[in-house]
Amino acid sequence: MHAAMSLLCKYLALAATFTSVLAAQRIDTHIHALPPAYIKALEAAGGDPSGYPSPDWTLDAAIHSMNLVGTSVGE
């Protein structure tokens, strides 16, 4: 029983470490990047077909937003 409990504790410690590493390396797989060249091309083509205006977007604002939630990478 003692060996099983010791093994369980080791697994829990490993899981906690793994979770901490993942939390420090968050990847946003649903980032909305609207660089100036894209906006220019969209406007030249008549705008967004949905009729919604293009939001203001800057790289600095995107990085700031990512930093607020602890995201390291945006794809």
Beta strands, then each sheet from edge to edge (+ up, - down):
strand 1: 26-28
strand 2: 71-74
sheet 1: 1+ 2+
end
